[in-house]
Amino acid sequence: MLSTEEDSGESGLRSLLSRWLAPERSSSPGASALNDPRILNIGLRRRVAVISVLFLCVVGAVTWYLVNLGQQRLIEIKALDVAEVVARVATRSSWASTPARTTGAFTTTAP
């Protein structure tokens, strides 16, 4: 037989979340689920657990983003350093590889 929650028309993710997060209701008409501290604690524990997991996921995502951003910036800085060294070496080697000319008493290199 179908339960009352299935008869009410709720389906899918919404009904799953509402059944999982909300405190369970007693099926007996005389007992109130709101007066039973065990059921309230279970519902509270579920909520705290879900919020904790979501918080950890957010912290993990923010940490990953910041580390990734820092690595990209570090790579760019190191690439600029390497490019600067390469440019210096290329400039020195172009001056050293040109033949020396003598004009009068001075020896000069061609630009």
Buried (B, 14 or more C-beta within 10 A) or exposed (E): EEEEEEEEEEEEEEBEEEEEEEBEEBEEEEEEBEEBEEBEEEBEEBBEEEEEEEEEEEEEEEEEEEEEEEEEEEEEEEEEEEEEEEEEEEEEEEEEEEEEEEEEEEEEEEE
